[in-house]
Amino acid sequence: MSVTLGTDPEIFLRDSRTGGVVPVCGLIGGDKGKPVSMGGGFGVQEDNVMLEFNTPASDSPEGFRRCVQIGVEKCADLIRVRQPHLELDNQAERLFTHQQLDDPRANRFGCSPDFDGHNHGEAHAALSRDVLRDDGGEWRFAGGHVHLGFAPKYDVPKWVAAAFGDVFLGLSAVGCDKQVRRRALYGAPGRFRPTKYGIEYRTLSNFWVQEHAYLDQVAYRAYALGTFLEGATEARMHKLFREIPWADVRSAMNTGDESRAADVAAHIRHDLGMTEIDL
């Protein structure tokens, strides 16, 4: 197997004295072109109002899990040194006041498009800033994107891989990924970016990054997705793709309906024989 796992999650900062969210702007430096090295292949940067760190690639779920834990620890230590009263937040959605967004860096958004695994890889339309505005401020959302490297025996379109990401990762996350606003904007089913090594699956929020039980779930399910993409025969892949009720998968994820997600997963597992998702 040549499956690899990595991530570049986004995390908000909060004031330990008040619990209020604090923009990261100007606190640690770095950007997507030149992150700040934390040693060992880990980097950190400012991404809009959030801290973002990246991990080195791992070739096992256990290695991935440990890399994420190390990355979180490194970021917490770095923030503690810079501002002792600041700490890592564990929320995926935060409302910032207009005053907190005065810094130009708080209004800088990534420009790379996302693509739709359920629409033959078509690009998602760019979002208007209007959808972020609320009374007194704007919403910001923290993603927990999973970078999956895989080398299938035959050509598997990247958008197909992203759609299967919903079967392995998206459905199982419905009950614990409590993103509400983000789901409709950045957390759509099958949301991905193609990479030279595979895909960046972008549907999940950061709900799993600092919670060990959820981290285990994402690590093992992401690895199982990679091994499925590498090991399934072309005939079986085509058969499953035809038979999986994709409309039900999307509906369960879009509505956050945990019961429906479990029913759809049970159908795929038992009726279609896709036992790889039985983790």
Secondary structure, DSSP 8 states (H G I E B T S, - for coil): ---EEEE--EE-EEETTT--EE--TTTS--BTTB-EEEETTEEEEEETTEEEEE---BSSHHHHHHHHHHHHHHHHHHHHHH-TTEEE---SEEEEETGGG-SGGGG----S--EETTTTT-B-----GGGGEETTEEEEE-B--EEEE---SS---HHHHHHHHIIIIIHHHTTT---SHHHHHT--TTEEEE-SSEEEE---BSTTTS-HHHHHHHHHHHHHHHHHHHHS-HHHHHHHHHHS-HHHHHHHHHHT-HHHHHHHHHIIIIIS--GGG--
